[in-house]
Amino acid sequence: MNKQMFFLLALLMVSAISAQINQKSDQLFENQDPLKIKLSYSNKVIRLETDDTTYVKTNMSYWNNKKWNDLEVSLRARGNFRRSKCYFPPIKMKIKKSKAEGSLFEGNKNLKLVVPCLLQDEKNDNIVQEFIAYKLYEKISPYHFKTRMVEIEFSEVKKNKIIVHNLKGFLIEDDKRVADRFEGKSFERYIHPKAMDDMTSIQNSMFQFMIGNTDFSVAYQHNGKLLYANKKIYPLPYDFDLCGLVDASYAIVNSRLGIKSVKDRKYRGFKRDESIVYEVRDQLLEKKSDFFQILDAQESNFELSTEFQSSKEFLASFFEILEDKSTFEKKVIQNMRTK
């Protein structure tokens, strides 16, 4: 038995054990109304003094059942790029089971909290745009992270004063919860993309092409995790802030890909059966109105109308590619990777 087969069998055994655990109903993500929360901490401390094992404890207040509720949480900065470049570093949140029991957050031991990066006029709109990307993928694949928008009253502790910021953000569920839903197991290790499920891999690649994202690697799990379920491996993408749909001011371009802007799309999927690629194309065309409904539903959350219009135009340009067969072949079929 080779090592990869042994590894997959071990995952299957763990999955069977996980399937026996009774999972609580996930109220946190069932309700998609924006959740109001209050947090206070020092950006400097979070950025410089936390790591994978070091967290900062603080109180989070959240509005539920017509009242403010308090919950002790532990926070740390996550990510490398945003931690170094952003005024507000993105957050990994841990909640003790005993603290979460009976609360809205029951069953959520680990969460990601995505917050704006820089102090700019479009900071909150960039969050809405990235949130939209997650919602688009929900329509594409069942293997996705659940998310929920939050409205944050953030009291930043800075030297001897408190600065209050009103921010938009969103919560992302832990990959272990995704795995539990499918009686599977999430994991991180090098797996060649061609060893992953064909349909889901193409759906993921087409989604990344849709939002104009090249900042990912399914092989090395850069901005993604892997799910093993039903004896197959599925990609679980996340972190889309550097994509063209968001078009963040701090986004950088990978010049090796031959593009000059994050709004220049580059298909990064590996070569697979063309019939499946065309099947995914048809799936996306059939859901075109659904995708625009997702974007339109968020219009009121944009603070700048120009940001909303830019997002709509960018999404429309994707469907212009899909609807023209020769352009689709040039942009997608002819760009499928062999290595």
Secondary structure, DSSP 8 states (H G I E B T S, - for coil): --HHHHHHHHHHHHHHHHHTS-----HHHH--S-EEEEEEE-HHHHHHH--SS--EEEEEEEEETTEEEEEEEEEEE--SHHHHH-SS--EEEE--HHHHTTSTTTT-SEEEEE---SSSTTHHHHHHHHHHHHHHHHHH-SS---EEEEEEEEEEEETTEEEEEEEEEEEEE-HHHHHHHTT-EEE-S---GGGS-HHHHHHHHHHHHHHT----BTTTTBTEEEEEETTEEEEEE---TTSTTT--TT----GGGT-SSTTS-----B---HHHHHHHHHHHHHTHHHHHHHHHHTGGG-S-HHHHHHHHHHHHHHHHHHHSHHHHHHHTGGG-B--
